[in-house]
Amino acid sequence: MTGELVDTRAPAGGWTTGTLVEMDRNDRLVRLRLDVPDRVDHLPGQHYVLRLRAEDGYTASRSYSVASDPGDPLLELMVECLPGGEVSGFLHDEARPGDVFELRGPIGGWFTWSGDVPVVCFGGGTGVVPFVSMLRHARRIGAERLIRVCAVGRSLASLPYSEELRAAGAFVALTRENLDGRVAAPPYLDELEPLVAGAERAYVCGSVGFASYATRLLGEAGVRADAIRVEQFGATG
């Protein structure tokens, strides 16, 4: 997830470094897997700040949700390369295995899930990334029955982890291309209702516009407002 510029003075754990071990990219997304020797195990739903530092001392930082399961020995981040993105552009175009990056995290406590209660997750675009961490965690601890995911993207190619999400049983709604006989459109109320049945908590992650839409639809499906936790992000990169 790409967030706003981050105030690196904010207390949320000290800075450390991570070495890029593995990566893969397409024309818009880059998946980074980093070795962070002294990292603290994260909770699914948390994020890290990644900071770039130029030779003249200039720094730029962005916040990215964690995709990896807490039990994964590597830290996995998924970055969307945005037009003119200062950090995302470098990570997508210039980063190579062996590069060392400054990191701070894990950050966040409210938008997390430990596998203790039944939940529904509603993500748009790169907003699905924290839910991939939740799904991986659920699979490792045998809690798959407690989590349902609705993932929304323009196309399969542009939706991060689309195949993994589908394999895990997520409902995938594409808005620019048909999928398995479903005509391209945002999720309908009757498609969401089976996913929210029995859920004690709902998580929403995506752009400001998506978060507003998803929150409204969850309310129409019967989810209480105080049971919905929202993480939204803008277009800085």
N, C-alpha and C positions, 0 to 999 in steps of 0.2 A: 504494500500500500504506500502510495506517495502522500506525504503530509505537508504541512506548512513548514516554513523555515523554523528551526527549533532554537530556542534560547538555551545554549549549551551551559549556562550558569545554573540552570534549574537543577535542584538536587534529585537525582534518581539513580544513584550508583555512580561509581567512578568510571573514568575512561580506561579502556583497555585496547588491545589490538587483536586483530584477527587476520589470518592468512588465507587468501583465496585458494581453495584446493580444487574445486570443480566448478564449471560453469557451462551453460548452453544458452543460446539465444535464437530468436527469430527476428523478423523485421521490427518488432515493437517491444518485445519482452526479453529480459535476461534473468536467468535463474542463477543465483550465487550460493555456493556452499563453502562456508568458512570454518577453519579450525581456530577456535578461541580457547586457548589452553586453560585460562583461569575463569571461564564463564560460570555464571550461576544458572542452574537449571531454570528455564522459563516455564510459565504456565501457558497453555493454549489460549491465544487471544492477545498476548503481550506483543510489544514491538521493541525495536532497537533504533537508536540514532546512529547513522553512519556519517562520518565526517571526512571530507577531503581537505588536504592541506597543500597549498602551493609552496614553491620554493621561497617566495617572498613573504610567507607567513599568512597569506590570505586563506581563510577557511570557509567552507560551505557545508551545511549539514541538512540532512533530510531524515525523516522517520519512516521506517518500513516494518510492516507486520512480519512476524515469524511464521514460516510455513512448516518448519520441522516439528516433529514430535519431541517432547522433552527428553525422551530416551535416545534420540539420535545423537551420535558423537559429534556431528557437525551442525552448525547453525545455518539454516537455509532461509534465504530471502528471495522474493520475487520482485523485480523492479520493472515498471513500465517506463519506457523511454518517451518522454513528452517533448513536443516541439520547443526548442530553446531551453530544455531542461539542463541546468548547470551540473547537477549531480547525476541525474538519471542518464543524461547523454554520455557523460564520461564512463559510467559503469557499463553502459550498453556497448559503446564504441571502442573504448580504450582499455578497459580492465582485462587483465590476463592472469591465469593461475600463477601463484607466487607473489602477487601483489599483496601488500600489507595495508590494512585500513584501520582507522581509529573507530572504535565502537563504544557505545554506552547503553546499558540495559542489563536485564530486561526491564521494561517500563510498563506500568499500568496494572491495576488490580481489579477494577470494576468490570472491564470487558473480558473476563476470563471464565473458563469452564474447566472444572477438574474431573468431570465425569460422574458427578454426584446426583444430578437431577435431569429429568427429560427436558430437552431444549429443541427449538427450531431456529435455524440460522438462515438469514435472507441476505445474500450478497450480490452486488452488482459489479461486473468487471473485476478489477484487482481487489475489490472488496471481498472476494471469496478467499483470499489468502489465509486470514486467521482461521477460517473454517476448515481449511485443509489441515492445519495443525490440530484442530479439534477432532477431525475425522481420524487422523493417524493415531492420535492419543487413544481415541475410543477403540480402535481396532486392536491396539496393543494391550489394553486392559480388559477387553471383552465387553465393552459398553456400547457397542454399535446400535443396540435397540433404543438407546436413550437420546440419539441425535438424528435429526432430519434436516436436510439442507435444500434450500431453493437457490439456485445459481442462475444469474441473468447475465447474458452477454449479447453482443451484436452478432457474433459468429463463433463457431467452435474454435477457429484458429485464433481469435482474439481473446477468448476466455481462458485465463490461466488455469492449468491443471484440469482442463475439460474432460479428458479421458479418465483421469483418476477420480474425479467427482462422479462421473457416470458409473464407473465400476463400483463405487461405494454406495450407489443407490440414490444419489442426489437427483432431484428434479431439476432439469436444465431447460430454461426457456430462452430461446434466441429471438432477437428482435429484428434481425436483418436477413435471416435465412431460415428456411423450413428445416425441421429436424424430426425424423422418424414419423412423418405424417402430420406433425404439428405445424400449423401455419405460423409464420414469424409474427410474434406479438409479445408484449410483456405478460407476465403471469396473470391469469384470471383468478377471481375470487374462488371459484369452485375448484381450481387446481391447488390453491393454497390451503384450503380448509382441511383436507386430510393430513397435511403436514403439521398443522398446529394442534390437532386433536391430542389432548393429554399433555401438551407441553406446559411446563411450569415457568419457563423463561424463554424470551425471544431475543435474538441478537440480529442487529442490522448493521451492515457495513457497506459503504459506497460513497458516491458523490453526494453533495448537498441535495440535489434534485432527486436522486435515487432514494436517499434516506427518507425524505419527506413522503415520497410515493409508497415506499415499503412500509413505513410506520402507519400510514393511513390504511393500507390494505390489510395489515395485520389486525388493526383495530376492527375493521369490517368483518374479519374472520373470527372475532371474538376474543382476541388477546387483550388483556388488561394493559392500560397505558403504563402502569407501574411495573409491569413485568417485561417491558421492552428496553433493551440496552442498545444504544446507538453510537457508532463510530463513523464520522463522516470526514471527507477530505476534499481539498480543493485541487487546483490544477497546477500548482507549483511543482517543479521537479529538479 
